[in-house]
Amino acid sequence: MPGDVLFQLVSDHGPWVLLVFYLLYRDFQKDQATREVLSKNTTILVEMTTLVRERLPKG
């Protein structure tokens, strides 16, 4: 059924429908990649902060 809907949209509105879906898919991929990088950066910053706190003199 979903395939039929896609073919109906393409036949009614032409290749613009495919372009919109492709652009939405690429935007979703970029969003996932950005979230992954930010998560890694956060982990690294937390580890660096922990190391610095451990090496500071107490008192």
N, C-alpha and C positions, 0 to 999 in steps of 0.2 A: 504493500500500500504506500509507504513513504516514497518508494521509487516512482510510483505512478504520479504522485503529487509533484515530484521534482520535474518529471517529463512534461506534465501539464503546464507547470510554471514556465519552463523553457520554451515550450511551443507557443504559449500565449505572449510572453514578454521578451523572448529572444535571449541572447547570451548575457544580457545585463544581470539576469538572475544568478547565473553561474559566477560572474565577476563579484557580485555582492557576497555570495556565500564564501568564495575564495578569500576575499579581503577580510571577512569576519573570522575565518579560520586562521589566517596569518596573524591577525591582531591577537587572537587567543593564544597562539604559539609564542608571540613576543611577550605577552603578559606573563605566561608561565616561566619563560626564561628569565625575565626580570625578577620575578618573585624568588626564583631559585638562587640567583646571584645575590640578592639582598639577604636572603636567609644565610648563605655562606658567609657573607661579610659580617653579619651580626654575630655569628658563631665565632669568627676570628677576633672580632673586637672584644667579645666577652672573655675569651681566653687571654688576650693581651692584657686586659684590665686586671684579671686575676693574677697574672704573673707580676705585674707592676705592684699590686697591693701586697703580694707575698714578699717582695724584695724590699719594700719600704721599711725603715726602722719603726718599731712599735714604740709608742709613747708620746 
